[in-house]
Amino acid sequence: MPGLSRRAFALGLPSGALSIGALSLFGRTGHAAAASPVVVTPQAQVRIGRFTVTALADGYADMPYTFFPGRTAGQVEQAARAQFVARPGGVRFLFNQYLIEDGERRVLIDAGPAGSLGQTGLLPQALAALGVRPDGIDAVIVTHMHQDHIGGLVAGGQNNFPNAEIFIDRRDVAHWTDPAKRAGAPDYLQPSFRMSEEVVRLCPRLQAIDGERQIARGISVIDLAGHTPGHIGVRIEDAGQSLIMVSDMVFPVVHPAATDVNFIMEQDHAAAKAMRDRFFPRAAGEGALIAATHMAFPGLGRIVPDGGTHRWQPADWAFQG
């Protein structure tokens, strides 16, 4: 949108100031587009103490209503329609990534599917709009080794973040590079196995980490295993403020209202349900500010009590202060 900067909207959160990038619904002439809108790659920023956390988006994909074990396709579609998020192809999943900066280090959480799923591959463009080059990223924390979280690391058959340390839980590295597990896996998981092998081969600065640990001052890994054997989250905290990036703990439409609904990519449904059973009440009790990979951009919200269950409350960032 001509004349409108990425910082045009000044917004706020209880945990800090948030600004969101321009989403243009106008064509080059400035008149409303009748057919295909022109959409600028979105950005949103939240301050957590000394940290600036920028939400970026690699794109989206529509997941068929049949992809949610625990509910019929009809039930999922009905819920999606009730929430006004139904698409002809299913439930729309965003692929949100988060860049953490403190003036000394740049840490990226996940790298997106990079064109391997849906309409994706926008992360390099989103970083460039910030003036950030891939070789300027100091570390990438991978929440788990599904293709939609690691594709951008090795897209094009190369290490796309050559100066970054890559942190991945050791349990996921072991699982996704196990030839026996790959041989017995369904077709839809094969890209994740293939890309995981490429990550290990192409990224010499890969660190397979064990358990909860601090990556840098104020940036720590938390254990959210269940969605995959080594699924992790990232807590960012400083000056009494915090944000928890929970990756695939929360999926659109079905979560957090029901913990017994899984996603097709989860091999261990019982483990995923058990983790959600533990995490959702804890997050609701803390009133934790959460960032989630697949929720509507920028993926910021809270899990709140709702008549004996829970619901997702998008972060109330507009016109705060």
N, C-alpha and C positions, 0 to 999 in steps of 0.2 A: 504494500500500500504506500504510494508515494508520500513522502513527508512524514511518515509515522515510524518512529524508531522502535527497536526491540524493547526499549525501556519505557514505552509510551504509557503503559498502565502501571501506576504505583499502587501496590496492594499491600495487605498486611496479614499476619498470622499472630496468634497469641505467642508463638515461639519466635517471631521475628518478622522482618519485612520481606514481602514477596513481590516480584514483578514478573509479568508474563509477556511473552513476545507477541508481535502483531500477527493476528490471524486474518488474512485479507480475504474478503468475500467479493472483491471487486476485480474487474479486468484491468488491463493496462490504461484504459481511457478514464477509469474512475467511475464508470457506470456499473450498476449491478449486473453481474453476469447471468444470462438467462439459462445457460446450459451447465458447463463445467466450471465451478468456482476455482479461482486461483488461490491456493492455500500456501502461505509462507510456513516453512518448517517452524513449529512452535518451540518456545523456550519459556521456562518459568524458573524463578530463583527464590530461594528462601534462605534467610540468614539464621544460622545456628551458632550463636556466639561468634567466634572469629571465623567460622567457616561460611563460605558461600556454596550452597548446593544448587546446581542447575539441573532441572529436569529436561531431558532431551527425548526425542522420539525417532526411532528407526523406521516407523511405519505401522502398518496394521495388517491383520488377517481376520477373516470371518470363519469361526470355528463351527462346524456342523452341530446341530442340536443333539445328534447321536453321540457326541464326544464326552458326555457327562455321566459315567456310570453311577447308579444310585437313583437316577430319575429317568423317566422315558423321554424320548425326543419331544413328545407333545407337551409334557409338563415343563420342560426347559423352555420351549418356544412360548408357551402361555406366560411363564414368568417374565421372559424377555419382552413380550408385548405389553405386559402390565407396567413394565419399567420404561417403555418407549425406547428400547434399544434393540429390538428385533431387526435383523437384516435378512434378505432373501437367502443368503448363504449360511446363516447361523448367528452366533453371538460374536459381536465384534471384539477382538482382543487388540489392545494397543501393545506396543513393545517400547516401554519407557526405560531409558537408562539415566543414570545420575552421575554428574561430575561434581567432585568435591574439591574445593580450592581453599587454601588458607594463606596464600601469598608465598608459600615455600614449596608446596607439593600440589600436584594435580592427580587425583585418584578417581578413576572411572569405575563405576559399578556396572558390570555386564557390558556386552558389546553388540547385542541385537542379532537377528537372523541374517542380516546383510543380503537380502534378496533371495534367500533360500525358502522363504515362506511369504505368501501373500504379497502385499504392496509394501515392500521394505527396502532398506538399503540407504536410508537417509541420514544415518548417524554421522558419516564424514562431513556432509553438508551442514548438519547442525553444529558440529564442532567448529567448522570453518567460519560459521556466522559469529561465533564467539571469539574468533581470532586464535583458535587453538589448533595446532597441528598434531597429528597422531604421534609424531616423535617427541612431542612435548608432554606426553602423558607419562607420569612417573610410576604409576602402579595401576593394574586392573584387578579388581576383586571379582571373581566369577562366583555367582551364588550357586550354580550347579551347571552340569555339562549337557544340558539339552541344547539342541541346535539353535534355538531362538535366543540363547544367552551367550553362545561362543562363536557363532558364525562370523561376526565381525573381526574376531581375532585373526582368522586365517583365510578370509575371503580372497579369492584370486590365487590361492596356494602360496601365500607368503605371510610372514609375521608383520601384521599391520601396525603394531605398537612396539617398535624395535627397542626402545629404551625403557620399557616398562617391566617391572617385576609383575608376574602373574600369580595371584594367590587363589588356590583352589583346594577345597577340602580333600584330604588324602583318600577318603572313602569313595568319593566320586571318581577320582583319578583311577583308582583300582577297578571300580566297577565298569567304567566306560572304556577301558583299554583291555578288558578281559576277553580274549578270543572266544572262549566257551560261552560267555554271556551274549556276545554278539551273534554267534552262530544260532542261538536259540531265541533271538529277539524277533519280534514282528517287523514287517517292512517299514512301518512308520517311525521306528526307532533307529533304523540303520543310518540315517544322516547324522544322528547324534554320536553314534559309535565312530563313524568315519571322521567326523570333525574333531572328536576328542583325540583320536590318534594323531591327527595333524597338529593339534595344539601341542601335544607332547613332543612331536618331532620338530616343529618349527619354532618353538618358544624356549630358548635355552635358559631364560631367567624364570622359568616356572618354579614356584615353590608349592609343594604339596604339604598343606598345613594340617595339624592335628588339633581338633577341638577349638574351644573358644580362646581367642587371643587378641592382643592389640596389634594392629597393623602399623599405626602411627598414633601419636598423641591425640586422643579424642576420637579415633576411628578404630572400632573393634568388631570382631566377628562374633556372632552368636549362633548357637546350634539350633537349627530348625529342621533337622533331618526327618524324612518321611516322604516328601514329594520325590526325592531321590535319596540314596543312601547317605550322601554328604551335602544335602541341601543346607545352606547357611543364610543368615541375614547379616546386615551391617548396621551397627549403632553408631551414630554420629552425635557427639555431645560436647558441649563447652558452655561455660558461664551459666550453668543451671538450665540449659536448654538441650533438647535432644530430638532426634529423628531416627526412626528405625526403618530401614529398607528391608521389607520382608519377602521380596521376590514373589514366588508362586504359592505363598500361603493363602492368598485371597484371589479368587477368580470372579469375573463379573457375573451378575445375575444370581448365581447359586450361593455365593459366600458373602458375609459370614453367617447367613441365616441358618444354614444346614452344614454340619460338619461331615455328614455321611455321604455327601456328593463329591465324587472325585473327578479327575480329568483323565482322559484316555492315556496320557503319557506317564501316569503314575503306575509303576509296576506293583507296588506294595500299598494297596488301598487301605489296609488296616493301619499301617504305620502312619500314613498321611492323615487319616482321620484322628488317630490318637494325638498327633502333634497339634492339630487344629483344636481338638477338645481341650488341650492344655493352654494353647496360646491365646485363643480368642477371649476367654474370661480374664486372663491376666492383662491383655492389652486393654480391654474395656475397663478394668479396675484402675489401671494406671492413667487412663485417658491419653494413651501414647499417640503422638503424631506419627503416622505411618506413610511410607511410600511403597506402592505396589506396582509391579511391572506391567500388569495387564489391565488395570483399572483405567477409566477414562482419564485422559491427560489433564493435569500432570501427575495423576496417580496418588495424590495426597489426600489423606482422610483419617478417620478414626473408626474404631470398632466400638459401638455403643450398645448397651442393653436395650432389648426391645421385647417386652412381654414374655419373658422366659427364654428368649433366644437372643440373637444379636443382629445388628444391621450395620451396613457401611454408611458412614456419614462423611460426605466430601468435606474437606477442610473449608471452613468459613473464612475465606481470605479477603472477600470483597468489602471495601470500605471500612476496614478495621482502624481503630486508633482514634 
